[in-house]
Amino acid sequence: MRKFNFVEIEKFLAETSDTSKIYIGCDSTAYKRHGKWMADFYSVIVVHKDCAHGCKIFGQIETEVDFTPNKKKPNLRLMNEVYKVSELYLTLAQLTDKEIEVHLDLNPDKKHASNLVIDQAIGYIKGTCNVVPFVKPEAFAASYAADRLLRVKSIYA
């Protein structure tokens, strides 16, 4: 599947002003293929140019085996999204001094399955990235940008 081109991303970031801001997020979907559960992970880097002149979105799609035992409680898959965002943050932090926001596709409402990992996920991001992540409804990079990548993957891959 498609991977981030960090040379291209670093070049683009160097061409934007210090007022530009970066938002990162990940979304995923699980499905069965040949009798085996798989998950597609859609990671995005949204660069808001000068915080006033539109955005450029970079995307990555990865397919992995989904080992989540209970598909109604996708804890493992959701935490894999968090691990991917953390790794992406740490990579970007080495490329730029621009502000980076971490967006998690998790819902604080207890009626949603993603609520089961919200405290663990926030703690993980705070511990590994030293930033406080945003969750729904403020997590647009994960909830909208990564979700949109999922919907257009056939033309993107």
C-alpha positions in Angstrom: 0.0 0.0 0.0 1.0 3.7 -0.1 3.6 5.0 2.3 4.5 8.5 3.4 7.3 10.1 1.5 9.1 11.9 4.3 11.6 13.6 1.9 8.7 15.2 0.1 7.0 16.1 3.4 10.2 17.6 4.8 10.6 19.7 1.7 7.0 20.9 1.8 7.3 21.8 5.5 10.5 23.8 4.8 8.7 25.9 2.2 5.9 26.9 4.7 6.2 29.6 7.3 6.7 29.1 11.0 3.0 29.9 11.5 2.0 26.7 9.7 0.5 24.0 11.9 0.5 20.2 11.5 -2.3 17.9 12.5 -1.9 14.1 12.4 -4.4 11.3 12.8 -5.2 7.7 12.0 -8.4 5.8 11.3 -8.9 2.1 10.5 -11.4 -0.4 9.3 -11.5 -4.2 9.8 -12.7 -6.7 7.3 -12.4 -10.4 6.5 -10.3 -11.5 3.6 -9.9 -15.2 2.7 -11.3 -16.1 6.1 -8.7 -14.0 8.0 -9.5 -10.7 9.8 -7.5 -7.8 8.3 -7.3 -4.0 9.1 -6.5 -1.1 6.9 -4.9 1.9 8.7 -5.3 5.3 7.2 -2.8 7.8 8.5 -2.8 11.5 7.6 -0.6 14.5 8.0 -2.5 17.7 7.5 -0.4 20.9 7.0 -2.4 24.1 7.5 -0.3 26.5 5.5 0.4 29.7 7.5 -2.8 28.8 9.5 -4.6 30.8 6.8 -4.0 29.5 3.3 -5.5 26.1 3.0 -4.1 22.7 3.7 -2.0 20.0 2.1 -2.8 16.5 3.1 -0.3 13.6 3.0 -1.7 10.1 3.4 -0.5 6.6 4.1 -2.5 3.3 3.9 -1.2 0.2 5.6 -2.8 -3.3 5.7 -2.2 -5.6 8.6 -3.6 -8.7 10.2 -6.2 -7.7 12.9 -5.7 -9.8 16.0 -8.6 -8.1 17.9 -10.4 -11.1 19.5 -13.8 -9.4 19.9 -14.8 -7.3 16.9 -17.5 -5.5 19.0 -14.7 -4.3 21.3 -11.9 -3.3 18.9 -9.4 -2.3 21.7 -6.3 -3.7 20.0 -7.1 -2.2 16.6 -7.8 1.2 18.2 -4.6 1.2 20.2 -2.7 0.3 17.0 -4.1 3.5 15.5 -2.7 5.3 18.6 0.7 3.6 18.2 0.9 4.6 14.5 0.1 8.3 15.4 2.7 8.3 18.1 5.3 6.9 15.7 4.3 9.5 13.1 4.6 12.3 15.7 8.1 11.3 16.7 9.2 11.1 13.1 7.7 14.5 12.2 9.2 16.1 15.4 12.6 15.2 14.0 11.9 16.9 10.7 10.4 20.2 11.9 10.0 22.6 14.8 6.4 23.5 13.7 3.6 22.8 16.2 2.1 19.3 15.8 -1.3 18.3 17.1 -2.2 14.7 17.7 -5.8 13.7 16.8 -7.2 10.4 18.0 -10.4 8.9 16.4 -11.8 8.1 19.9 -15.1 9.1 21.3 -15.5 10.1 25.0 -19.2 9.1 24.9 -19.5 5.8 26.8 -22.0 4.5 24.2 -19.2 4.2 21.7 -16.7 1.3 21.7 -13.7 3.6 21.2 -14.4 4.9 24.7 -13.0 1.7 26.2 -9.4 2.8 25.3 -9.6 6.5 25.6 -7.7 6.9 29.0 -5.1 4.4 27.9 -4.6 6.1 24.5 -4.4 9.6 26.0 -1.9 8.4 28.6 0.2 6.7 25.9 0.4 9.8 23.7 1.2 12.0 26.7 4.0 9.6 27.7 5.6 9.0 24.3 5.0 12.4 22.6 4.7 14.8 25.6 1.6 16.4 24.1 -2.1 16.2 25.0 -4.0 14.6 22.2 -7.4 15.8 20.9 -10.3 13.3 20.7 -13.7 13.6 19.1 -15.3 16.0 18.3 -12.1 18.1 18.1 -10.0 15.4 16.4 -10.7 16.4 12.8 -7.5 15.0 11.3 -8.5 11.5 12.5 -12.3 11.8 12.3 -12.5 13.5 8.9 -9.2 13.6 7.0 -8.2 10.0 7.7 -11.8 8.8 7.3 -11.9 10.5 3.9 -8.7 8.7 2.9 -10.5 5.5 3.7 -13.4 6.4 1.3 -11.1 7.4 -1.6 -8.5 4.6 -1.2 -9.3 3.0 -4.5 -8.1 6.1 -6.4 -5.3 6.9 -3.9 -3.5 3.5 -3.5 
